[in-house]
Every structure is written in structure tokens, then in C-alpha cells.
Amino acid sequence: MFRKFARFSSTKSFSVESVVLFSTPNNLAQVIQDSIALHRESDLQVVVAGIDTVLHSRNGVSELWLDHKVKIHSSVLLEEANTRNWRNISGSIGLNLRHEMNMKMSVANTIFSTGSSVTLFYLDSNGGPSGSGPAHSGEHLSSLVVDLPRGVVPSHAKATVLDNWVPLFPRSFKITSCIGNLLKTVEKAPAAQYLEESEKLMALKSKETQVFVRICNTGERFKVVAGGGGWGAKAGILALSPEAAPKVGDEIEFYMVPENNHSEQKQQEQHHRHRHHHHMIFTSSYEEKSYSPASTSEQVLENKKYPMAFKQYNEHCNSHTDLLGTALLVEESGTSIACLFTSDFTQTPHQIVKHTENALRDLFNQVGHCKVNIPKINSGIFNVPWELTEAVLINSELEFNVYIW
């Protein structure tokens, strides 16, 4: 179910056991808050993922309410992601709809909405180390897989793929040389030569046209990000998106997506959505080339719990240039909110830990001995091993309740 609303709550038409929620970044704060409340109040199994769009709208939430539990597995902690560059941290969620009908999609970069490079988690009373279920309930994840209960997608259901991808050639070709994500030769000819000799592609004379390679035996499609001739400095080689891992002998096909096809595909998908009910629809998102925050009237879910505190925090950041290792204490509606400045994305983990130690000392000087409710700071976007930050908390003069949502 895809819809726009002010808040969400459990449906009353059947006994709900679980819910899967996909949210665009601007609504995640409220979705997280409401999902935690749902789990605590109704003991629902909840899966939450931040995604780029809901049917091409960058302002929406998708809900799937179920009368059985889902099976959650193959979860990977975000802090275990093999990268130290926050810009390259990516995540994915897999949905196993039924036997031999599975899909996998990337989650959004949510750094500017939740402070985490990706937002992906689940809440399950049977999860965690003490339960019989999955081990990562309530943790920040980089990926996981959800198996829908049997019967949600019936055995007679069919998958339909709609796209405006234009094949560059009427047949496939075999890779004869490659390494990593680089295609060197295809059928013993320079890989880039196929693009340079494509009449369809060259006739457009547009740098906005995207080119993709499809691996026939897996069905995976990867964007061509650099290559020879007019495509880059290394003539003859085609570089695919970093996650690609083609092999010698793979059959591939070349496709292009002209810029003017984007609106046509969107219209087709909207038409498909309105024609059919009881369908699951998944769409690809085009690259966001500009950013403008949604106005209050445009937001699906309002994130206004502490508007004055946020304003004070924003003004503080704009009026100071040397904040690392300091703490800002703001208050609103009887709640004290501490902002610890520990990194600006240029520090090593050990430098971040040192800034954390100084910021906590600054906070202690402002408030004295007290108990602080705190998430697992530094372990998300800054990718600092939790045990390093934990050691600082243990040695601090403050007391802490560490929460994991």
C-alpha cells in the first residue's frame, strides 16, 4: 500500500503481526518514532528502510501490514561495512516474495535526515542475543533480507517489468577480458569500441544519455561510469559501477536510457499503478541532481518535536567555526538535549574518540553529575568501532543509558 498521511497506526481489519515500512528520507524521523511506539505498544514485528522514492515521489511512505510474522535473515551490521568513506557506504534490502520471485533494492543515503549513512533496521521481540530470532534486532544495518509469509504473493502471480531501456544491438556479446569492474575486451575487441560504433548512441550526441551493461546469466544491470573515446581517458576499457563483478565468458547486452525517456517511463508506471490493485510495484529512481528541502505543507510526516531546539542548534553551528570537542546544551518542553560535536568527516576514528572525550567533559562542566540517555554515537555514519566510544563513556564522570533503536 502506498499513500500519504500524517501518521500511521495499525489497521483494524485483521490481526496484525508484522509491518514493513519504506520511507523517503524526509519522513524517516517520524516513521522511526512511530515504529518504535508500535513495537512497544502492540509487540509488532517491524521492518523500516529509508528509500529514495515511493513511485517517483521523493515524499512518501509505503506500508505492508501482514497477519503473520516475516522471516528476517542475512542481516549485516552497518558498523561492519567494509568502508571508511561515508559517501560510499551503501545498503540494500532483499524481499523474497515467493519461491523463485525475489527482488533486491538499494536503500537511500539518509545522512542529512537521520545522521546515518543508511537507515535500515528491524524490531522483533524474539530477536537479539537473548531471543530465538535474528541477532540484530534494534541495530543499525547495512543490509538484510525479508521473506514474506507464504500466500502473500500467490503461486499464480506474475512479475511484469516495464522500462524504456533501448538496446544498442540486436544480440548479446561475450566478455573475453576483464578485471574487477573493468571490461577490457568483448569478443576480443576493445570494450569501448562497441559504444563508439553504436549508431543509436552516437546519433543522440548527448552527455546526459546513460549507458548500462546487462549480465545475461544473472540479469544484473550495471551503469557504464567511464570508458574510452569520448567516455574518458582510458581508450578501450569500460568501467562499470563499483559493485559490478563480471567474469570472462559472461554474455552481456548494451542498453541506453536517453534523458527524454525518464518522463515517459514515469507516466507508464503511474498508468500501471492506477490500472491495477492488489499489486506490488517497485520503481527505479533517477539521480537527484539538485536538493531543496520540502516545505511544511509538502511533508508527509511532520518532524517538529523540538523545533526551537533545532533552531538554536542551527544558529550555534552557523555562528561557530571550532566546535569539535565541545557540547551544546539546549532545552525545550522540559527536555534537555545535548549536542556533542565529535567529527566533521575528516577525522580518524581515534581523533573522533578524542573529540568525544573532550565533548563529554565539556558537557559535565555544564550539567554536573547526571544520567544521560544516548544512542551508540559515532558507530553509524562515522564508522567508529563501538568499543572505542564505549571505553570513553565508561571512564566519563557522567552516567549513561545506551539505547539502540
N, C-alpha and C positions, 0 to 999 in steps of 0.2 A: 504494500500500500504506500503510495506516495502522496503527501499532502502538506499543506502549510497550516500552521496552527500556533496558538500562543503557548501552550504547554501540552504535555501528553500524559495520559493516565491509562491504566489497564482497561481493556474492553470488558463489557459485562455480558456479552452474548454467549460466552463459553468460559470454561475454567482454564485460565491462563497458567502455563507452566514456564514459558520462556519467551523472550523477545529479542530480536536482532534489530539494532538501530544503526542506520547510516546517516551521518550528519555532515553538512558542509561546515567549513571551519568557523564561520561567524556565529553558528548556533551551538557549538560544542560545549561552551561553558554551562549553558542551561541544560543541555542534554545530559551532561555528566552529573550535574546536581540532581536532576530528576531521576536518572537511572539508579543512582545510589539510594535515593529515597524509596524507589520501587523495590529494590532488592531488600532493603532493611524492613520495610513495612509488609511486603507480600511474599518475601522469600523467593522472588522470581529469579530465574537464571537469566542474566542479561549480557549481551554482547554489544559493544559500542565500537564503531570505527569512524574516523574522520575521512571523508572522501571529497573530491574536488567539486563534483556537481551531482544534482539529482535531476535527471532528464534535461540536461543542458542548463539548468538553473543553478547558479552559484549561491543560492539562498533557499535551502530546503532541507527536509528531513524525511527519511524513508523508514517505515516501521513494518516489521513482520512479527505478528503475535501468533504464538503457537500453543496448542493444548498438550504438547509433550515436550520433554527436555530435548535439546540438541546435543550432539556429541562434539566435544571440543578437544582438539588434539594438535600435535605438531607445533605447539607454541614456542616462540623464541623470544627471550628477554631482550628488550631494547639495549640494555647496557652490554649485552654480549655481541651486538652488531660489530662486524669487523671494519670499523672506520673510526677515525678521529676527526673527520671533516663533517661538520653538521650539515653542510649543504648537500652532501652525497648520501646521507642516511635515508634509506628508503624502506618502505614496509609494504606488506601485502596481506590480503585476507582471501582465503580459498573457501568456496562454497561447493560442497558436494551435494548436488540437488537430488540425484538418484543414481542408480548404477549406470556407469558409462555416460553420465551427464554432469560434468564438473566445470567449474569456472574459477579463475583466479584474477584478482584485480588489485592494482596498486592503491595504497591509501595516500591521502593528501599530506603535504608538508604543512604542519599546523603550528610552526614556530611562533607566528605572530598572533595566534588566537589562544593557545593553551600553554605556550612556553616550551612545548616538547616538539621535537622534530617530526614525530608522527604521533597520532593519538589512536591507540588500539588497546583494548583491554576487555576482560570479561569478569563478571561477578557470579560465583557459584558456591553455594553453601557447602557442597561436597568437594570443593576444590581446595587447594593449598596443601601444605605438608601433612596436616593432621587429618585430612579427609581422604575419601577413596577416589575422588575425581581428579581432574587435571591439577598440576602442581603450581600453576602460575596465576591463580585467581587473584584479582586485585593488583596485578603487576603491570608496569609499562611494557608493552610488547612491540616487537618489530614485525612479527608475522604469526598467524595461526590459521587453522583450518576448522571449519564448522560443517558437520554432517547434519543435514536436515532429517527430521523423523521420516520414517517410511510412510509413503502415501501422500505427503505434502505435494510432491511432484509425481503425478501418476505415471504408470509404466507406458501409457499410450501417448504421453506428452512428447512434443517435438520441439527441437531447437531451430529457430529461424535467425539467420544472420543477414542484416541489412547494412550495406555500406556503399560508398561511392568511390571505392578504390578502382583505379584504372590500370589494367595490366599493360605493361610496356611491351611484352612479347607474347605470342600465342602459345609458347611452350616453356617448360622448365629447363634448367641447366644444372650441370654437376660441378661442385667445387673440387678443384684439383690442387689447390694450395691455400692454406690459411693458418693463422696463429692467433690464439685468443679471440678477440672480437674483430680481427682484421681479415678481410678477404683479399688474398693476393692474386690468385688466378682462378678463372672459371672456364672450364673446358680448355685449359692451357693458354687462355688469352687473358691479358690484364683485366681484372675485375671492373675497373672504372671505365674501360672501353665500352662496355655494354650500355652505360648511361650516356656516354658521349655520342654513341651511334644510334641512340633511340630517337627516331623522328618525332614521336609524340611528345617526348620530354623537351627536346631542343626547340620545337615549334612554339612552345609557351614562352620561352625567353623570360622566365620569372624566377627570381631567387626565393620567392615565397612557396614554391611548389615543394612539397615534402616527398621523399622517396623512401620506400620500405622494401625490405627483403623478407620473403616468407620461406621458412624452412618447411618443405613439403611433408616430411615424415612426422613432424611434431605439430605442425600447424602454427607454430610461433611466428610472430612478425616483429621485425626489428627495424628501427629507423636508421637510414644512412646518415651519419653525422659529419663525415668528412671523406675526401677521396681525391682522385687525380683530376687532371684537366682543370676545368672551371670550378671544381669542387674542393680544391685545396692544394697544398704544396707537394704532396707525395703522389706523383702521377702513377697510375696503375693500380693503386691499393684503395679499397673501400673500407672505411671504418664504420662498424655498426654500433648501436648503443651499447654501453659498457657491459650490460648483463648478458649480451649475446655470447654463445659458445658454439659456433658452427664447427662441423667436422669435415674432413676430406671425404668425399663421396656423397655428402648430403645433396639432395636435389633442392634447388631454390627457384623462386619466381620473383620477378621485379614488379613493383607497383608504384604508382604515384598518386598523390592526393592534391589536386590543384586547389588553390586558395578559394576559388569561387564554388567549390563543391561542398564547403562547410555548411553554408546556409541550406543547400539542397538536402543534405543528409539530415539536418536538424528538422526540416519540415516533414521529411519522410517518417522520422521517428515519432514526431508529435502526432502525425496522422495514424501511425500504427498504434500508438498508445490509446487514442480515443476510439478506435475501432474495436478493440478487444478488451475484455475484462478477464479476471482470473488468470492473468499472465504475469510473469516476472520479466521486467525489461531492464537490460543493462546497456549503458551507452558509453562511448569513448568521449573523453573531454579534450578539447583543443587547448593549446598552450595559452596561458593567461599572459597577455603582452602589456597590460597596464593594471594598476591597482587603485581602487578608490573605495574607502570604507562605506558600508551601507548606512543609510540614514536610519533614524529610529523607526520611521514608518515602513522601511523596506525590510527590516529584520523580521525573521520568522519567530525567533525566540528572543526575548529581551534579556540582556545581561546588565542589570542595573542594581545589583545587590549593594554595592558600595561606590556609587558614582562620585561622591565628594572625596572619598579616599583616593580614588583613581586620579581625580583631577589634581589633588595635592601631590601625589606621586609623580604625575606627568610634569607638573611645574618644577618640582625638585630636580628631576632629570634634566630638564631644559636649562636650568639655571646653574648647574654644577658640571664641571668637566673632570674632576678627580674623585670619583665615587667608590672605586674599588677598595674593599676592606672596610667599608662603613655600613651603617644601618640607618634606615629611616623608620620612624615610628609614627603611624597615623591612626586616628581613631574616628569611628563612625558608628552610630546606633549602638553604643555601648561595647563595641568590639575594638580591641587593639590589634592593629595589623603591622607586622614588622617586615620591612623590605630589606633583604640582605644583598648587597652588591658584591658579587664574587667573581664575575668574568664579563668580558666584552667580546668573547670568541677568539681572542688572540693568545690566551694563556695556556700553559701546560696543565695537566691535572694537578701536579704538586703546587704550582702557583695558585691555582683556584682554591685548593685546600688551605693555603696560607692566607688568602684573602678571606676565606670563610672564617678562619680562626680570629682574624682581626675584626671582622664584622660582628661576630658574636660577642667579642669583648666590648665593642662599641655599644651593642645593644644592652649588655649587662650594665654598663655605666649609665645608661638612660633609665633602666627599669629596676635594677637591682635583682635580687634573687627571686625567681618566679618560674612557673611551669609554662613551657611553650609547646603548642601543637604545631607540628611541622611535617611536611612530606619528605620523601627521600631526595632532598635537594642535591643538585649537582649531578645526579646519576642519570638524568634524562638527556636533555639537549647537550649538556657539557660533557657527557660520557665519562664522568669520573667514577672509578670503582667505588662502590658504596662503602666498603670497609675503610677507605681513607677518610671520607667525611664522617663516618660513624666514630672513628677514633677522636676526631675533634669534638664531637658532641659529648662523648664520654668524659673528656678532660675539661669541658666547659664548666663555668660556675652556675650555669643555668640548668634547669631540668627540662626534659623533652618527652613528649608523646609523639612517636613517629607513626604517621598514618600512611597507608597505601590504598589508593582508590583504584 
